[in-house]
Every structure is written in structure tokens, then in C-alpha cells.
């Protein structure tokens, strides 16, 4: 009977194994800079606009965002208070102004305020407080109607 020898273990040949390629480290993100303080008459005034929610919950509010000094990529925090959506600057916020300058209201916030695509909203920018308020138009209409009924509207 022939005697079989065990097969030799495979050995890698160093010349056939390429050396690892050097990898460059990813660039560090730039440090964020605080915006310069705003002064002048625009700083003291509140600004009003009207918008309509698109199917994705976005509102075109470029003029107000410009007055607030919120460029695309600016981080904002959304809250709900007294029937209004509040948007404020927050470096740690998850939400940002869109690349095209649109304000995207998160779906949970829209749901809590009973806002749907096509709804009209009233926007109030307050640069003095770095704040944007978004009111459903029906809330503003109800408020105005109650003031008129109470005799305070004229």
C-alpha cells in the first residue's frame, strides 16, 4: 500500500502580497464661527410673511431667513408654544436650513400642530431674539375674529 504524505500547509509568498497603500486622513471640518452681532433698524423690527407648506413640509421663507441671518446649513431647534411653532438658533440642533434656503418643518411638529401640505402659515421673524414663529393661518384668523367679536379689533 502506498503511503501518502500530508499536503504541505499553504504559505503566502511575501513578494505576491502588496504592501498596504498609505491612506490620507480625512480633512478636519472647519471650526464654526459665531455670527457677527447685528445692529441697525432691522435688528429691532419684527418681520411678517405668509407661506404655504409644500408636500414635504417645507416653506419658502427666504426673505425672513435672510433678515434673521440664517443661511443654508444654519442649525435650528423647533419647539411648540402657545399654538405656534418656534424656530431658534442652536449649534447642537439636528435640523438645518435647506441648501436652497427653505425652512423644513419636521413631520412630528407638523402633526402636533395639525399642519398638512398646502396649509397656509403666517411667519414672524424677530431678529432681536433670533426667533422665527410659524402660526397656522387658522390660528391667526381665530385670534383676529375673537378680538373683533370682543370689540378690540377696530
MARKOL-741825 format. One record per residue: residue in one letter; x, y, z of N, C-alpha, C in turn; residue number from 1. Coordinates in nm, 4 decimals, m for minus. Layout:
! MARKOL-741825
REC  residuo    n_east   n_north      n_up   ca_east  ca_north     ca_up    c_east   c_north      c_up  num
REC        a         X         Y         Z         X         Y         Z         X         Y         Z  NUM
...
END
This chain:
! MARKOL-741825
REC  residuo    n_east   n_north      n_up   ca_east  ca_north     ca_up    c_east   c_north      c_up  num
REC        x    0.0808   m0.1153    0.0000    0.0000    0.0000    0.0000    0.0870    0.1240    0.0000    1
REC        x    0.0531    0.2147   m0.0899    0.1357    0.3354   m0.0932    0.1068    0.4225    0.0276    2
REC        x    0.2070    0.4819    0.0744    0.1978    0.5695    0.1899    0.1822    0.7130    0.1419    3
REC        x    0.0763    0.7824    0.1841    0.0547    0.9206    0.1368    0.1139    1.0183    0.2367    4
REC        x    0.1772    1.1133    0.1821    0.2346    1.2201    0.2645    0.1300    1.3300    0.2821    5
REC        x    0.1211    1.3917    0.3993    0.0255    1.5014    0.4170    0.0656    1.6197    0.3282    6
REC        x   m0.0346    1.6890    0.2762   m0.0092    1.8049    0.1895    0.0541    1.9159    0.2727    7
REC        x    0.1524    1.9820    0.2156    0.2157    2.0906    0.2917    0.1165    2.2049    0.3110    8
REC        x    0.1258    2.2696    0.4249    0.0385    2.3846    0.4543    0.0698    2.4967    0.3557    9
REC        x   m0.0354    2.5687    0.3169   m0.0138    2.6791    0.2223    0.0645    2.7885    0.2902   10
REC        x    0.1536    2.8470    0.2129    0.2327    2.9577    0.2634    0.2216    3.0728    0.1647   11
REC        x    0.1981    3.1901    0.2173    0.1916    3.3081    0.1326    0.3327    3.3508    0.0980   12
REC        x    0.3465    3.3932   m0.0191    0.4777    3.4391   m0.0632    0.4777    3.5910   m0.0508   13
REC        x    0.5704    3.6424    0.0265    0.5740    3.7843    0.0580    0.5791    3.8704   m0.0677   14
REC        x    0.6436    3.8262   m0.1718    0.6553    3.9069   m0.2929    0.5213    3.9232   m0.3628   15
REC        x    0.4275    3.8336   m0.3396    0.2973    3.8415   m0.4051    0.1948    3.9222   m0.3252   16
REC        x    0.2241    3.9526   m0.2017    0.1321    4.0287   m0.1179    0.1712    4.1758   m0.1281   17
REC        x    0.0815    4.2602   m0.1811    0.1179    4.4015   m0.1936    0.1213    4.4691   m0.0572   18
REC        x    0.2051    4.5681   m0.0499    0.2144    4.6470    0.0734    0.0879    4.7318    0.0861   19
REC        x    0.0420    4.7565    0.2069   m0.0772    4.8406    0.2228   m0.0511    4.9806    0.1682   20
REC        x   m0.1531    5.0354    0.1035   m0.1403    5.1702    0.0487   m0.1546    5.2725    0.1599   21
REC        x   m0.0769    5.3786    0.1524   m0.0939    5.4835    0.2545   m0.2282    5.5534    0.2324   22
REC        x   m0.2973    5.5796    0.3393   m0.4264    5.6479    0.3308   m0.4158    5.7831    0.3981   23
REC        x   m0.4646    5.8823    0.3271   m0.4641    6.0168    0.3840   m0.5758    6.0274    0.4871   24
REC        x   m0.5495    6.1019    0.5911   m0.6519    6.1244    0.6917   m0.7589    6.2156    0.6331   25
REC        x   m0.8844    6.1942    0.6692   m0.9876    6.2848    0.6187   m0.9642    6.4251    0.6742   26
REC        x   m0.9976    6.5267    0.5951   m0.9741    6.6634    0.6442   m1.0644    6.6934    0.7637   27
REC        x   m1.0140    6.7753    0.8528   m1.0926    6.8143    0.9690   m1.1994    6.9136    0.9248   28
REC        x   m1.3191    6.9028    0.9807   m1.4215    7.0015    0.9442   m1.3805    7.1385    0.9983   29
REC        x   m1.4183    7.2439    0.9275   m1.3803    7.3773    0.9747   m1.4523    7.4084    1.1054   30
REC        x   m1.3881    7.4874    1.1876   m1.4496    7.5299    1.3127   m1.5608    7.6285    1.2807   31
REC        x   m1.6713    7.6141    1.3494   m1.7808    7.7077    1.3241   m1.7476    7.8424    1.3866   32
REC        x   m1.7943    7.9460    1.3161   m1.7713    8.0812    1.3669   m1.9045    8.1386    1.4116   33
REC        x   m1.9000    8.2141    1.5182   m2.0212    8.2799    1.5631   m2.0521    8.3949    1.4690   34
REC        x   m2.1809    8.4160    1.4376   m2.2144    8.5276    1.3502   m2.1864    8.6605    1.4197   35
REC        x   m2.1552    8.7590    1.3380   m2.1310    8.8924    1.3923   m2.2625    8.9477    1.4468   36
REC        x   m2.2564    9.0243    1.5544   m2.3807    9.0809    1.6064   m2.4439    9.1741    1.5041   37
REC        x   m2.5758    9.1671    1.4962   m2.6476    9.2539    1.4028   m2.6909    9.3795    1.4758   38
REC        x   m2.6851    9.4898    1.4051   m2.7283    9.6170    1.4620   m2.8108    9.6900    1.3580   39
REC        x   m2.8680    9.8002    1.3951   m2.9429    9.8814    1.2997   m3.0917    9.8583    1.3126   40
REC        x   m3.1686    9.9256    1.2277   m3.3145    9.9191    1.2402   m3.3728    9.7808    1.2162   41
REC        x   m3.3137    9.7002    1.1278   m3.3661    9.5654    1.1026   m3.3603    9.4804    1.2280   42
REC        x   m3.2653    9.5059    1.3134   m3.2457    9.4266    1.4341   m3.3623    9.4450    1.5319   43
REC        x   m3.4226    9.5641    1.5328   m3.5259    9.5938    1.6302   m3.6662    9.5613    1.5797   44
REC        x   m3.6829    9.5419    1.4511   m3.8154    9.5212    1.3944   m3.8479    9.3735    1.3795   45
REC        x   m3.9763    9.3446    1.3938   m4.0254    9.2114    1.3604   m4.0732    9.2153    1.2156   46
REC        x   m4.0616    9.1041    1.1457   m4.0978    9.0969    1.0041   m4.1987    8.9851    0.9844   47
REC        x   m4.2978    9.0113    0.8987   m4.4086    8.9200    0.8783   m4.4126    8.8719    0.7344   48
REC        x   m4.4528    8.7466    0.7141   m4.4701    8.6906    0.5799   m4.5733    8.5784    0.5891   49
REC        x   m4.6201    8.5358    0.4741   m4.7152    8.4263    0.4654   m4.6559    8.3214    0.3728   50
REC        x   m4.6725    8.1955    0.4064   m4.6205    8.0874    0.3230   m4.7185    7.9728    0.3174   51
REC        x   m4.6880    7.8768    0.2317   m4.7720    7.7583    0.2160   m4.6809    7.6359    0.2231   52
REC        x   m4.7220    7.5374    0.3033   m4.6430    7.4147    0.3167   m4.6482    7.3344    0.1874   53
REC        x   m4.5311    7.2896    0.1407   m4.5297    7.2005    0.0249   m4.5509    7.0564    0.0744   54
REC        x   m4.5616    6.9585   m0.0149   m4.5873    6.8203    0.0293   m4.4804    6.7632    0.1229   55
REC        x   m4.3611    6.8199    0.1231   m4.2542    6.7720    0.2118   m4.2470    6.8501    0.3422   56
REC        x   m4.3392    6.9436    0.3629   m4.3388    7.0216    0.4863   m4.2435    7.1391    0.4846   57
REC        x   m4.2038    7.1815    0.3653   m4.1118    7.2950    0.3541   m4.1894    7.4228    0.3242   58
REC        x   m4.1311    7.5347    0.3685   m4.1898    7.6659    0.3458   m4.0819    7.7544    0.2845   59
REC        x   m4.1195    7.8294    0.1819   m4.0278    7.9269    0.1257   m4.0339    8.0513    0.2130   60
REC        x   m3.9284    8.0748    0.2889   m3.9227    8.1887    0.3813   m3.7891    8.2610    0.3678   61
REC        x   m3.7344    8.2622    0.2467   m3.6003    8.3182    0.2270   m3.5853    8.4613    0.2776   62
REC        x   m3.6809    8.5532    0.2488   m3.6609    8.6905    0.2976   m3.6510    8.6977    0.4498   63
REC        x   m3.7337    8.6215    0.5199   m3.7277    8.6244    0.6660   m3.6009    8.5575    0.7176   64
REC        x   m3.5619    8.4480    0.6556   m3.4384    8.3803    0.6969   m3.3186    8.4717    0.6755   65
REC        x   m3.3219    8.5495    0.5678   m3.2144    8.6457    0.5409   m3.2121    8.7536    0.6499   66
REC        x   m3.3299    8.8034    0.6880   m3.3366    8.9061    0.7932   m3.2842    8.8521    0.9262   67
REC        x   m3.3053    8.7224    0.9505   m3.2549    8.6605    1.0728   m3.1052    8.6295    1.0643   68
REC        x   m3.0513    8.6302    0.9429   m2.9104    8.5934    0.9256   m2.8904    8.4431    0.9313   69
REC        x   m2.9917    8.3669    0.8877   m2.9843    8.2207    0.8884   m2.9604    8.1711    0.7468   70
REC        x   m2.8361    8.1445    0.7089   m2.8063    8.0952    0.5738   m2.8344    7.9454    0.5620   71
REC        x   m2.8313    7.8909    0.4403   m2.8452    7.7455    0.4264   m2.7415    7.6743    0.5141   72
REC        x   m2.7859    7.5687    0.5804   m2.6984    7.4940    0.6702   m2.7044    7.5415    0.8142   73
REC        x   m2.7668    7.6560    0.8392   m2.7780    7.7099    0.9759   m2.8609    7.6128    1.0606   74
REC        x   m2.8129    7.5811    1.1793   m2.8803    7.4830    1.2656   m2.9889    7.5507    1.3487   75
REC        x   m3.1070    7.4869    1.3485   m3.2200    7.5424    1.4224   m3.2908    7.4340    1.5020   76
REC        x   m3.3509    7.4788    1.6109   m3.4273    7.3926    1.7011   m3.5742    7.4303    1.6890   77
REC        x   m3.6626    7.3315    1.6784   m3.8062    7.3553    1.6714   m3.8708    7.3202    1.8047   78
REC        x   m3.9659    7.4046    1.8453   m4.0470    7.3796    1.9642   m4.1890    7.4247    1.9326   79
REC        x   m4.2816    7.3896    2.0188   m4.4199    7.4332    2.0034   m4.4588    7.5052    2.1315   80
REC        x   m4.5123    7.6269    2.1170   m4.5550    7.7046    2.2333   m4.6722    7.7921    2.1947   81
REC        x   m4.7800    7.7855    2.2730   m4.8967    7.8724    2.2564   m4.9536    7.8674    2.1148   82
REC        x   m4.9606    7.7489    2.0577   m5.0197    7.7324    1.9254   m4.9291    7.7704    1.8108   83
REC        x   m4.8049    7.8014    1.8407   m4.7099    7.8403    1.7358   m4.5900    7.7473    1.7374   84
REC        x   m4.5303    7.7334    1.6211   m4.4031    7.6614    1.6096   m4.2942    7.7667    1.6249   85
REC        x   m4.2001    7.7426    1.7129   m4.0881    7.8343    1.7281   m3.9625    7.7690    1.6719   86
REC        x   m3.8864    7.8470    1.5982   m3.7568    7.8023    1.5469   m3.6527    7.8987    1.6019   87
REC        x   m3.5509    7.8449    1.6664   m3.4438    7.9261    1.7230   m3.3091    7.8678    1.6824   88
REC        x   m3.2083    7.9530    1.6806   m3.0726    7.9067    1.6510   m3.0234    7.8158    1.7619   89
REC        x   m2.9556    7.7093    1.7220   m2.8959    7.6197    1.8196   m2.7833    7.5426    1.7521   90
REC        x   m2.6579    7.5669    1.7919   m2.5457    7.4982    1.7277   m2.5540    7.3459    1.7389   91
REC        x   m2.6250    7.2948    1.8391   m2.6338    7.1499    1.8588   m2.7602    7.0900    1.7976   92
REC        x   m2.8411    7.1708    1.7308   m2.9687    7.1223    1.6768   m2.9474    7.0239    1.5627   93
REC        x   m3.0456    6.9362    1.5440   m3.0400    6.8367    1.4357   m3.0866    6.8944    1.3034   94
REC        x   m3.1709    6.9952    1.3070   m3.2330    7.0481    1.1860   m3.1533    7.1671    1.1331   95
REC        x   m3.1540    7.1802    1.0002   m3.0824    7.2903    0.9367   m3.1702    7.3562    0.8308   96
REC        x   m3.1334    7.4773    0.7953   m3.1972    7.5452    0.6828   m3.1506    7.4720    0.5573   97
REC        x   m3.2434    7.4446    0.4665   m3.2111    7.3693    0.3455   m3.1134    7.4408    0.2547   98
REC        x   m3.0506    7.3649    0.1668   m2.9498    7.4191    0.0749   m3.0071    7.5270   m0.0155   99
REC        x   m3.1365    7.5217   m0.0436   m3.1983    7.6234   m0.1284   m3.2634    7.7334   m0.0458  100
REC        x   m3.2432    7.7320    0.0854   m3.2968    7.8360    0.1713   m3.4398    7.8121    0.2148  101
REC        x   m3.4867    7.6885    0.2071   m3.6224    7.6572    0.2507   m3.6214    7.6136    0.3967  102
REC        x   m3.7295    7.6441    0.4661   m3.7465    7.6023    0.6045   m3.8285    7.4738    0.6051  103
REC        x   m3.7700    7.3651    0.6506   m3.8386    7.2352    0.6546   m3.8884    7.2100    0.7967  104
REC        x   m4.0195    7.2078    0.8119   m4.0794    7.1798    0.9423   m4.0830    7.0275    0.9605  105
REC        x   m4.0229    6.9740    1.0677   m4.0221    6.8286    1.0871   m4.1647    6.7719    1.0969  106
REC        x   m4.1827    6.6511    1.0472   m4.3146    6.5871    1.0449   m4.3800    6.5791    1.1826  107
REC        x   m4.3091    6.5399    1.2893   m4.3768    6.5336    1.4203   m4.4296    6.6705    1.4648  108
REC        x   m4.3575    6.7762    1.4341   m4.4016    6.9108    1.4706   m4.5253    6.9482    1.3898  109
REC        x   m4.5234    6.9177    1.2592   m4.6410    6.9453    1.1748   m4.7626    6.8693    1.2264  110
REC        x   m4.7435    6.7443    1.2656   m4.8554    6.6631    1.3137   m4.9132    6.7196    1.4432  111
REC        x   m4.8271    6.7634    1.5341   m4.8750    6.8198    1.6603   m4.9529    6.9493    1.6392  112
REC        x   m4.9204    7.0231    1.5333   m4.9896    7.1489    1.5030   m5.0993    7.1301    1.3989  113
REC        x   m5.1264    7.0061    1.3605   m5.2304    6.9734    1.2631   m5.2084    7.0464    1.1314  114
REC        x   m5.0839    7.0494    1.0850   m5.0496    7.1118    0.9568   m5.0326    7.0044    0.8510  115
REC        x   m5.0845    7.0321    0.7325   m5.0735    6.9384    0.6205   m5.0262    7.0145    0.4975  116
REC        x   m4.9866    6.9405    0.3946   m4.9420    7.0006    0.2694   m5.0499    7.0951    0.2181  117
REC        x   m5.0080    7.2129    0.1743   m5.0994    7.3125    0.1210   m5.1526    7.4095    0.2247  118
REC        x   m5.1330    7.3811    0.3535   m5.1812    7.4730    0.4564   m5.1031    7.6038    0.4518  119
REC        x   m5.1747    7.7119    0.4764   m5.1133    7.8446    0.4810   m5.0667    7.8704    0.6238  120
REC        x   m4.9480    7.9296    0.6359   m4.8927    7.9653    0.7662   m4.8502    8.1119    0.7640  121
REC        x   m4.8546    8.1734    0.8811   m4.8084    8.3103    0.8989   m4.6750    8.3018    0.9722  122
REC        x   m4.5737    8.3679    0.9171   m4.4387    8.3617    0.9734   m4.4012    8.4977    1.0306  123
REC        x   m4.3429    8.4976    1.1479   m4.2981    8.6197    1.2132   m4.1521    8.6018    1.2527  124
REC        x   m4.0654    8.6833    1.1932   m3.9226    8.6781    1.2264   m3.8923    8.7903    1.3251  125
REC        x   m3.8267    8.7566    1.4337   m3.7871    8.8533    1.5355   m3.6350    8.8486    1.5492  126
REC        x   m3.5640    8.9292    1.4674   m3.4173    8.9256    1.4730   m3.3606    8.9619    1.6100  127
REC        x   m3.4304    9.0462    1.6867   m3.3802    9.0859    1.8182   m3.3686    8.9667    1.9122  128
REC        x   m3.4516    8.8650    1.8903   m3.4484    8.7460    1.9752   m3.4027    8.6217    1.8993  129
REC        x   m3.3560    8.6397    1.7754   m3.3076    8.5279    1.6933   m3.4128    8.4172    1.6884  130
REC        x   m3.5348    8.4560    1.6498   m3.6508    8.3700    1.6624   m3.7398    8.3810    1.5392  131
REC        x   m3.7927    8.2680    1.4956   m3.8916    8.2636    1.3891   m4.0135    8.1895    1.4429  132
REC        x   m4.1307    8.2545    1.4354   m4.2558    8.1934    1.4777   m4.3354    8.1545    1.3547  133
REC        x   m4.3952    8.0361    1.3578   m4.4780    7.9870    1.2477   m4.6154    7.9559    1.3063  134
REC        x   m4.7158    8.0335    1.2631   m4.8528    8.0145    1.3092   m4.9369    7.9555    1.1973  135
REC        x   m5.0175    7.8535    1.2256   m5.1169    7.8119    1.1261   m5.2101    7.9305    1.1003  136
REC        x   m5.2459    7.9566    0.9743   m5.3296    8.0712    0.9400   m5.4635    8.0637    1.0131  137
REC        x   m5.5165    7.9443    1.0353   m5.6456    7.9328    1.1043   m5.6346    7.9825    1.2483  138
REC        x   m5.5187    7.9676    1.3112   m5.4987    8.0184    1.4471   m5.5007    8.1704    1.4473  139
REC        x   m5.4331    8.2316    1.3494   m5.4305    8.3771    1.3389   m5.5716    8.4286    1.3092  140
REC        x   m5.6442    8.3617    1.2196   m5.7810    8.4031    1.1860   m5.8713    8.3949    1.3088  141
REC        x   m5.8583    8.2875    1.3867   m5.9390    8.2713    1.5073   m5.9076    8.3809    1.6092  142
REC        x   m5.7795    8.4139    1.6242   m5.7386    8.5193    1.7166   m5.7959    8.6541    1.6736  143
REC        x   m5.7849    8.6858    1.5460   m5.8385    8.8129    1.4964   m5.9903    8.8181    1.5106  144
REC        x   m6.0578    8.7079    1.4794   m6.2041    8.7049    1.4924   m6.2471    8.7247    1.6363  145
REC        x   m6.1762    8.6641    1.7298   m6.2137    8.6803    1.8709   m6.1909    8.8246    1.9176  146
REC        x   m6.0880    8.8913    1.8668   m6.0649    9.0315    1.9024   m6.1736    9.1210    1.8445  147
REC        x   m6.2154    9.0919    1.7220   m6.3220    9.1708    1.6600   m6.4529    9.1505    1.7375  148
REC        x   m6.4830    9.0254    1.7737   m6.6053    8.9952    1.8487   m6.6045    9.0627    1.9860  149
REC        x   m6.4865    9.0778    2.0442   m6.4746    9.1406    2.1749   m6.4708    9.2932    2.1666  150
REC        x   m6.4703    9.3450    2.0422   m6.4662    9.4903    2.0266   m6.3267    9.5480    2.0299  151
REC        x   m6.2226    9.4619    2.0248   m6.0835    9.5098    2.0281   m6.0223    9.5218    1.8900  152
REC        x   m6.0960    9.4904    1.7864   m6.0370    9.4837    1.6526   m6.0379    9.6132    1.5759  153
REC        x   m6.0896    9.7197    1.6285   m6.1008    9.8359    1.5450   m6.0368    9.9538    1.5976  154
END
